[in-house]
Amino acid sequence: MRDERRAVRAGDADREETIRQLQRGLSQGRLDVAEFDERVRAAYAARTLGELADLIADLPRDLW
């Protein structure tokens, strides 16, 4: 993600898309349930696109 986009305020649709990506990571065994729950809580609390991007940065891009 470009640096200037990281500071843009996240909307509900951005949070929901991040959670869908996390669900795919969980279903593929890349995240355990505890980590998934932690990241989902963080996604709902995220204020910026950068915060959301950090939650999925370690997942393969084909999940995005």
Secondary structure, DSSP 8 states (H G I E B T S, - for coil): --HHHHTSB--HHHHHHHHHHHHHHHHTTSS-HHHHHHHHHHHHH--BHHHHHHHHTTS-GGG-
